[in-house]
Amino acid sequence: MLTILPEHTPTARLHGYLLSAVAPRPIALASTIDTEGVPNLSPFSFFNVFSANPPILIFSPARRVRDNTTKHTLENAKATGEVVINVVNHAIVQQTSLSSTEYGKGVNEFEKAGFTMLDSEKVKPFRVKESPVQFECKILEIKELGNEGGAGNLIICEVVCMHIDENVLDENGSIDQVKLDLVARAGGSFYSRANTSFFEIPKPISQKGIGVDQLPEEVRASHILTGNDLGQLGNVEFLPEQSDVNKFMQDNPQYMASKINEKHKFAQEFLQKNDVESAWKVLLS
């Protein structure tokens, strides 16, 4: 295994490792204005939500690695204390990338990227009309993490108004993740598209799984079942009753197996379909 010591690694190389390993990251398309009211727009993938009450978002415009300069977004945030964070979906990802171009001070990236400026209700920076979700924010604090190239600046924002395009809502008024179609950043030039790779995992919060440590030894020591498989098996509260196991096998004799590895392969097929109960019935047969 390659071991990296930050103090012995050039910043640019370390930066590349970090962005490739901590991915995918959501994108904050941050809109600010300077003290003269000139708009600025730039995307940042050091971004996430950190609290619901109060509603807090944090993004980080890092100092440039190559020359240790700061970005207009950071300068505007310090000067005005306001920002609009627009989420980025697949429909606007190319325009968002274009807006990351380092145009000179005073150049309006809304115009360069072909975005529409929309007046905000609670803050002065404009919203991106094409973004499906827009957060108007007051800046609570800017935490500088260093003064060398690559150092981040945590901009801690409180959401004072949120706008959601009704086209991304479901029948219950909740955001439909597939309709939202968010994109995220990875290392280099790579992005990922969320709605092409969604999968569901039952939350342990709603139940208390028995845990991997309670699985039969032959299951834990399996050469077929993976760590993910064991995690699924351990995330059940109760094992099936033996009577249910017997009935399942009577109805599905094709899953009868005399060899452990064969039985584990059958169970794994059910796990891949998220049918944990049937997997357990095979294992307990």
VENWOBEL-V122291 format. One record per backbone hydrogen bond with DSSP energy under -0.5 kcal/mol. NH is the residue of the N-H (numbers start at 1). CO is the residue of the C=O. Records with the same first field share a line. If there is no record, write none. Layout:
BEGIN
NH->CO ; CO
END
This chain:
BEGIN
6->4
8->5
9->6
14->10
15->11
16->12
17->13
18->14
19->15
20->16
21->17
22->18
23->21
24->185
25->185
27->183
28->44
29->27 ; 86
30->28 ; 42
31->84
32->30 ; 40
34->38
37->34
40->32
42->30
44->28
47->45
48->58
50->56
51->56
53->54
56->51 ; 54
57->157
58->48
59->155
60->46
61->153
62->60
63->151
64->69
68->64
75->71
76->72
77->73
78->74
79->75
80->76
81->76 ; 77
83->137
84->31
85->135
86->29 ; 84
87->133
88->27
89->87
90->181
92->89
93->90
96->92
97->93
98->94
99->95
100->96 ; 97
101->98
103->101
107->104
109->107
112->108
113->109
114->110
115->110
117->115
118->127
127->118
129->116 ; 127
131->128
134->163
135->85
136->134 ; 161
137->83 ; 135
138->158
139->81
140->138 ; 156
141->156
143->141 ; 154
144->142
145->152
150->63
151->148
154->143
155->59 ; 153
156->141 ; 154
157->57 ; 155
158->138
159->55 ; 157
160->136
161->136
163->134
165->132
168->165
169->166
170->174
173->170
176->168
177->175
180->176
181->177
183->88
184->192
185->25
186->190
190->187
192->184
194->182 ; 192
196->193
197->194
206->203
207->204
209->207
210->236
211->234
214->211
215->212
219->216
220->216
221->217
222->219
230->226
231->227
232->228
233->229
234->230
235->231 ; 232
236->233
245->241
246->242
247->243
248->244
249->245
250->246
251->247
252->248
255->252
256->253
263->259
264->260
265->261
266->262
267->263
268->264
269->265
270->266
271->267
272->268
273->269 ; 270
274->271
275->270
276->274
279->275
280->276
281->277
282->278
283->279
284->280
285->282
END
